[in-house]
């Protein structure tokens, strides 16, 4: 009898635990309400149509203390009609005069203000999402997200959406409208999308979430998003975006003048609910700001980020990282050569999903310029979903001219888990690649393997990669070949919330070992950061040290004046840095580096400062100074950069950017006016002035250019 009673109690307890785990595992839900009358997007929440929507109010604090009730209430309501989905955002605040709102630029630094973010996973695949941010001045920021952290964050993507926000005596409020044609989603009657919401009260550095609250979580953990239900019978359709543009201007050089007037066309065609085709003809990137010039004090090439619109959407689909900045696909190989623009005749890009497949296909042709022949570039990338948040994939790249070709193939998998050891994150990645050229060289393989344990308190990372001597992806970026590399990092970041310290930021051990094909050590570093923390006010401080080994096989020159001779070098460097909170009207960062450098010494001082005069006028400046003593030579390098922004509104933006360093001895001035007459349309006036400062300051190059583009949606 006792055994029977015990068994019944045991079974009852088991069922209770099972039911509890099921309840705990259920996603939060928010329901869309269909409306025949669309709300007016003006930031005025008194529109009666919002009262039809069911409010969600169960927000919790993520920072500084996960799970506690927020300081102020937050509310979200969701509506939709046949064309758009609408979000009504209510950010209540007892002291609206203290709301921080300063940024007006699209894709500007909104996180320094009070902000609200909306994350939407239209495929509900727990891996891909649209990320949107707004502030009380109606500034907009958007991105495409892949994975569960910022490594797959593409902020350069721009959608076509509308927002209007207002500050009132009760807080700040916003109305947001997203047209369905902007999203990709499956063609089915009942839609279930992943969704999450994040609010920041900047003066307290308090972050509030709707779901994914707790350690090792956060809004970027797409797999923890709630469910957006009630979207029935919506269609993305097959929209056609046509953006004709005209560029006109002149370039003045000491020996000649050149006039340009070029029409062109960009187009985006919705082939299905989940697939889009991008076309570009006579492509022009005149409005893109110049790269920041950097003095390279190493023997490895510098990596620059892509800024051109055509290459940005779908960039995460094409990504094939081989460790560090090394990658099999690097879009700056197309249309650029050593920073110089190569004319693009035209190109096409297909990106989207079909079933469990994610597909990216790109083909582009550049024109002849100087020694660069007419060249065709092609990329095919596929991924297949497995195990919920994971994938297996493949890639092919091809660069062809009349007399040569360079091809690469690769295969990879990524296994992503968010329930490892209960609720921890674990990502296992492996990639293999091979290149082919006309002369058919041997030893053209490369590989990459990593185990990432990216969690809040303990973050560990291990990777191994190799690049054989003749591995040469002409459409990729590889900083070194004939090498194999091991890397391990341990970071510890516990929350303290005592003694004015919010969180520790420790990096007890970070090391890398690079060997050649004969297993001889070529490069190594051993780094430790025993002191680091974030204060309750948002300030940061760190103190660290590094021991470096470098086996220089071939001498190289730095700063065009000083040679580092071949040999084996060990040297030690110490670092420290402090950064003030971005909630201040004046904030900045100071970093100091002191120690040995090969067979000499190097002291580096870098500083950046931002001054927010008001919501219209912002100044940003930075400076870096290196004092190097090596081979009985003294080297002093100086790098300056400054940007003055005056924004009349979110539609009228102006900026002046200036940079100079004493290696190039050139002042590069860039002035831009950007007017956005309507969503997706732009007028740019761009002035670039390059001045030689080596002896007497004189003009080296002067360009004035106007570009006007207008969006038509068919």
N, C-alpha and C positions, 0 to 999 in steps of 0.2 A: 504493500500500500504506500509506504513512504517513498519507495522508488518511483511509483506511478505519479504521486503528487509532485515529487521533485522533477520528473520528466515533463509534467504539464507546465510547471512553473518555468522550467528551462525553455520549453517551446514558446510560451507566452512572452518571455523576456526576449527571446530571439526574434519573434515577430515584431515586438515593439522596437527593437534596435533596427531591424530591417526597414520598418515603416519610417522610423526617424531618419535613417540615412537617405531614403528615397525622397522624403520631404526636404531634407537639407540639400539634396542634390538637384532639386528642381530649380530651373531658371526663374528669375523674376519675369513678370510679363507686363507690358503696356499695350493698351488697345487703341488702335486708330478709330476715329469716328468719321464716317463719310459725310460730306456736306455738299449741298447744291450751291451754296453761296460761299465763295472764297473770301477769307479775311483780307482786309486791306493791309498791306505791309507798310505800316507807318510807325510801329513801336507803341501804339496806343492800344492797350489790352482791353479797353472798354467795349470793343466790338462784340456784340452779343453772340456771334457764332462760336466764340471760344467756350461759352458756357455749355455747349453741347458735348464737349470733350471731357473725358474722365481724367481728373488731375492725378499725377503721381507726386507724392510728397515724401516718400520714405527714403530720404538721403541720409548718409552717414559720413562721418569724418574719416578721411584716409590719412591726412597729415594735420597735426603732428601725432595724434593718437588714434589709430585705426579703431573704428567701431563705435565711438562715442557720438552723441548727438551734436550736430553742427551748431555754431554760434547763432546763425540766422537761418530762417526757413528758405527752402527752394522748391519750386513747383514747375512741372512741365506738362503741357497738354499737346495732343497730337491730332491733327485733322488731315483729311485728304479728299481730293476730288479726282476727276478723270485725268487731270494733267499734272498735278503737283501734290507733294506732301508738305505739310506745314507744321512747324513747331512753335508753340508759345512758351516763352521762357520767363519765369518770374523769379528774380533774384532779390529777395527782400533784404533790407539793411536798415538798422535802427539809426544809423548816422550817415545818410546818403552824401553829406558834404565831404566825407572822408573817403568816398569811393575813388580809387586810382584809375584814371582813364587818360592816356596820353598818346597812344599810337593811332594813326589814321591810314597808314599805308597798307595796301593789300599785301599779304604775306609778310607783314612787318613783325616787329618784336612784341606780339600781343601778350606773351607770358609775363612781361614786366608790369602788366595792368591787372585789374580785376578781369576775369575772363570766364567764358562758358564754352565747353567743348561738347560736340555731338559726334559719336562714333557709330557708323552704320555698316553692318556686314550684310550686304544684300544677298550674297550667295549662302549665308548662314553656314559657311564652311569652317568657321573658327580660325581662319588663317589670313583672310584678305578683308580689308575694310576701307571705307572712306572716312576721313578724319577732318572735322571742321571746327574752327574756333572763331569766336566773336568777342568783342569787348563793348563797353557802354557807349562808345563813339561810333558804332556800326562798322568798325574795321573788320575785315575778313581775312581768314587764313585757312588754307585747305591743303590736304595731302592725301596720298595713297599709302596704305600701311600693309605690310606683309610680315607675318610672324607675330611674336608676342613681346617685341621690344623695339627700340628705335633703330636697330640695324637695318630694318626694311622700311624705313620712313622716307618717302619721296615728297618733300614739301614743295618742290618746283612744279608739281601738277596743279593746274588751275581749272576749276569747274565753272559752270554758269549757274549761279544761284543768287538769291536776294536776301538782304537782311536790313532791318531798321531797328535801332535800339534807342531808348530814352532813359534818362535819369529823372526820377520823381521824388516826392517827399517820402515814399515808401521803399525806395531802393532803385534798382535798374531792371528794365524789362525789354524783351526783344521778340520780334516776330521774324521767323525764318521760313523761306519758301525754296524748295528744291524741285525742279521739273523732273519728271520720271525719265525723260530722254537722256538726262545726264548720267544716270546709273546704268550698270549692267546687272541684270537679274534673270532668273530662269522664267521661261514662258509657261506659267501655270496659273490657274485661277486663284488659288489661295496662297498668298505669300507669307512666309515667316522669316523675318529679317532679324539678325542680331543687332542690338543697340545698347549704348551706354551713354551716360551723361556725367560730365565733370565740371565743377565750379571751383574757382579760386577767389578767396577774399584776400587780396594781395597784402594789405597792410598788416595782416596777421600771419601771412604765409600759410593760410588754412586751405586745404584741398578737400573737397566734398565729392563723393561719388554716389551714384545710384546703386550700382552693383560692382562686384569684384573688389570688395573692401577687405583689407587685411594685409599681413605680411606676405611677400612674394606675389602680390597682386597689383591691381591698378588698372586704369582705363586702357592702357596699351595691351593688356592681356585679353585679346579678342575672344579667346575661348571661354572667358567668364562673363561675356556680355549677356544681357537679358534678351527676351524674345519680344519683338514687335509684331503684334498680331492684328487682324482685322482688315488687312489690305487685300481686297478681293476684286478680281476683274480688271486689274490695272495692266496697262501695256506700255512698254517703252517705245514701241513702234520702231520704225527704221528711219530716224531723222537724218537729214543731210545738212551739215554745217558748211557753209561756204564763206571763206574769209579772203576776199580779194584785197590786195594791198598795193600801194604805190610808194616807192621811195625816190626821193629827189634831193640832190645836194651837190656839193663840190668839195674837192680835196686840193689843198694848196701846199706845194712843196717848194723849196728854194729853186729848183730847176724846172718845175713844170706845174701846170694846173690841170685838173681833171674834173669833168662834170659827169654826173651820173643821174639817170632817171630810169628806174627799172620797175615795171609792174610785175606782180607775182600772184600766186594763189595757193592758199592752204585749204584743205577740205577734210572733213570727217564725215564718213558715211556709216550709218548704223545698218549693218548687214542683217542683224538679227537682234533678239533681245539681249544676247550675251557677247556679240562680236561687233567690232568696229574696224573700219578701214580708214587710215589717215593717208592723205596724198599731199605732196608739196611740189610746186613747180616754180623754178627760178627763185629758189629759197633765199631769203634775206634775214639776217640777224643783226641789223644795224642798231636795234634798241638794246642789245645785250651789253651790260657793263663790262669793261675790260677786266682781264684777270689781274689779281693782285700780284705785283712783282715781288719775288723773294730772293734773297741772297742765299745761295746753296753752299753750305759749309761742310757737306758730306760728299762721298764719292758715288752716291746713288741718285738717280733722277727724281725730280719732284713730281707729285701727282696733283693734277688740277681737276676740280669738279666740273661736271657738265652744267651749262646754264641755258642752252638753246632749247626752245619750247618743243620743237618737233621730236627731239630725242628723249624728252622727259616722261611723257605719259607711257606707262607700261614698262618703265625702266626696271622695276622689280621682277617683272616676268623674264627679262633677258639676263638678269644678273647671274653670273657664274664665278663666284669669288674663289680664288685659289690660295688665300692666305694673305693677311695684311692688305695692302692696296692692290695686290696682284689679281688680275682678272682676265678671263678669256675674251670678254667683250668689253671694249672701252670706246664709247661712242665718239670721243674726241679724236679718234683716228680718222673720222669721216669729216671732210670739209675743213680740216685744220692741219697745218704742218708747221711745227715749231712756233705755234702761236699765230701764224699767218693764215688768213682765211683763204680757202680754196673754193671757187664757185661750185655750188651744187646745182646741177641741171634739173634734177627732179628725184623724187623718192616716194615709196609707198611702205606703209607699215600696217600690219594686221595684228590686232591684239584682242584676246577674249577667251571665252571658255565654251566648250561643248561637252556636256555631260561631266565626267570626272577629269577631263583634260583641260589644261591651261595652255594656250598656244600664243606664241609670238613669232611673227615673220616680218622681216625688214629687207627691202632692196632699195639701193640708192646709187646714183651715178654722179661723180664729180667731173668737172671740166678740166681741161689742160691749163696749167699755170706754171710758168718757169720750167723747171725740170720735172714737174709733176705731170704725168700723162693722164689722159682720160682713164678713170678708174671706176670699176663697179664693185660695190660692197653688198654682201648678202648675209643674213643671219636667220637661222631657224632655231627656236627654243620651244621645247615641250615639257610639261610636267603632268604627272598623273597622281591624283589623290589616293593615298592609302592611309589606313589606320587613323582616320579622323582628321588629325592636324598635320599629317606628314605627306611626303611625295617622293616619287622617283622621277628622274628626268633625263633629258639629253639635249645637246646643242651642236649645231654645225655653223661655222663661220667660213666665209669665202671672200677673198680680195683678189680681183683679177684686173690685169692690164693686157694690152695687146701682146706683150712679150713675156709675161710672168704671171704666176698665181701663188697664193698662200692660203692654205685651208687648215682648219682645225676641227676636231670632233671631240666631244666630251660626254660623259655620263655621270650622274650623281644621284644621291638620295639624301633626304633629311628626315630624321625621325624625331618628332617633337612631342614631348609628354608634359602635361601639367599636373599629373597625379603621381609622380614618382615619390616613393616613400610617403605616400599619403597626399600631400598637396604641394609638393615641390616641382620645380621646372627642370627638365633635362632635355638637351638637344644634341643629337648625334648626327654628324654630317660627314659625307665622304664624296670626293670628286676625283675623276681621272680624265686626262686629256692627252691628245696627241696632235702634232702639227705635220703638214705635208707641204713640200715645195718642189719646184720643177727639177732641181738637181738631186732630189730624193736623198737627203742626208739621213744618217743614223742617229740614234740617241735623241729622239724628239718627244719623249714622254714627260708628263708632269702629273703629280697627284697631291691630294690634300685630304686630311682626316682630322676631325676635331670632336671633342666632348665638352659640352658647355653646360655648366650647372649655375644658371643665372638667377640666384635668389637673393633676397634682401639682406639677410644677416650674413650668410656665407655665399660668396660668388667665386666659383672655381672654373678655370678654363685650361684645357690642354689641346695642343694641335701639333700635327706633324705634316710637313709638306716637302716635296722635292721637285726640282726642275733640272732636267738633263741638259747637257751642254748646248744642244742644237734645238731645244724647244723654243719656237719663235712664232708666237701668234701675232701676225701683222695687224689684227684688229683688236688686240688686247694690250695689257700693260703688265710687264714683268720687269722688276727692278734689277734682277740678278739671275743668272743661270749657272748650271754646273754646281748646284748647291742643294743640301737638304737641311731642313730647319726643324727644331723642336722648341716649343713654347709652353710655359706653364705660368699661371697667375692665380694668386689667392687674395681675395679681398674680403674684408670683414667690416660690416656697417651696421652695428646694433643701434637701435633707438635708445637714447638716454633720457631726454626730457627732464633733465636736472642740471642745476648749476649753470643755467643759461645755454646749455648745449642740447641741441635737438638730436643730433645723430653723430656718431663717430664715423670716420672715413679712413680706414686703415688698409694698407696694401703690404702685408708682412713680407710677401715674397713674390717676385715677378722675374722670370728668367727666360732667356732664349739662347740656344746653341745652334750655330750654323757650321756645317761640315761640308767639305768638298767631296768629290766622288771617291777620293782615296781615304775618306774618314779623317782628314786632318782638319782641326778646328780653324775656321776662318774668321768668325765673328761671334761674340758672346756679350751678354750683359746680365747683370744681377742687380735688381732694383728693389728697394724697400722704402715704404712710407710708414714709419712707426707712429707718426703724429699727423692727424687730420681730423677735422670736425666741421660740422655745420651748426651755427648758433640758432637760437630761437628767432632772432631777427633776420635770418637769411644770409648772414656773413659766412664765409668759408676761409679756412686756414689749413696749410699743410707744410710739412717738413720732411724731406726725403733725401736719399742718397743712391748712387749708382756706381758700380764698378764695371768697366767696359774693356773688352779685348777686341782688337782689330788686326787681322793679318793682311796687310796691304801688299798684294802681289805685284802691283804696278803703281808707280808713283802717280800722284794726281795733284792738280793745282787748285787752290782755293783763292777766291777774290782776284783771280787773274794775275796774281803777283807772287804767291808763296807756294812752294812745292812741298808736299808731304811725301817723303821718300819711302820706297818699299821697305817693309820690315814688320816686325811683330811688336804691337804696342799694348800696354796695360795702362789705364788711367782711371781716376776716381773723380766724381763730380757730386756736389751737394746742391739741393734745390730747396727753395721755400717760396710760398705764395700766399697772398691774402686777397680776398675779393669782398667788396661791400654788397649790400642787398640792392637788387634792382628796383625795389619799391621806393628808393630814395630818388629825389629829383636830380641828384648828382651821384653817380656811382662809377666804380672802376675796379681795375685789377692790377696788382703789382706782383711781378715774379722776378726772382733773383736766382742766377745759376753761377756757381763759383767752383773752380777746381782745375784739374789737369786736362790737357787736350793733346793727344798724341805725345810728342816729346816736349810739349810746352804747356802753357796755361791758357785758360779762357774764362773770362767773366762776362756774363750776359745779364742785362737789365731790360726788362720789357714792361710796358705800362700801357693800359688803355683807359680811356675816360669817356663817359657819356654824360652830357648835361641836357636835361629836358627843361627848357625855358617855359614852355607851355605846350598845349596839345598841337600847336602849329609848327613850332620851331624846336629842332633837336640838333645838337652837335655831337659828333662821334670822332674821337681821335685816338691814335695809337703810335707808339714809338718803341723801337728796339735798338739797343746799343750793344755791340760786342767789342771787347778789348782782348785781343789775342796776341800772345807772344809765342812764336814758334820758329825754330831754326835761326835764332838771333834776329828775327824780323818782328816788327811791331805792326799789327793790323788793327785798325779801328773801323768798324762798320756802323752805318747809321741807316735806319729805315723809318720813314714817316708815312703816315696815312691819315687823312682827315675827310670827313663827310659832313656837310651842312644840309639839313633837310628842312624845307619849308612847305608844309602841306596845307593848302587852303581848305580842303575837304577830302573825303574819301574818293572824290572824282578828279580833283586837281592836285597833282603831286609834283614837286620839284626837288632837285638835289644837285649839289656840287661835290664831286669827289676828286681828291688830289692825292698823289702818291709820289714819293721820291726815295731813292737810295743812292749811296755813293759808289756803288759798283757800276750801275748803268749811267749814273750822272744825268738822269733825265727827270724832268717834272712832267707828269702825266695828269692833265686836267680833263675831267669829264663832267659836262653839264647836261642835265636832262629835264625836260618838261614832259609830263605824261597826263593827258586828259582822257578820261573814260566817259564818253558821251552816253554810252549804254553798256549793258552787260556784254562782254565779249568783243567790244570794239575799242580801239585805241588810236590816239594821235600822239606821236613822239616828235619832239624836237631835240636833237642830240648834237652837242658840240664837243669834239675831242681836240685838245690842243697839246701837242708834244713839244717840249722845250729842252734843248741841249744846254746843260749847265757845266760842261767840262772846263771851259775857259770863260767865254763871255756868254751870258744867257741869250739864246737866240732860238727862233722858231725852227723846229725840225719837220713838223707836220701839223697841218690844221685841217680839220674836217668839220663841215656843218651839213647836217642831214635831217630831213623831215620824212616821217613815215606815217601813213594813215591807213588803217585797216578797219573794215566794217563787217560785222557778223550778220549773215543771212541764214535763217533756219527754214528749211523747206520740208 
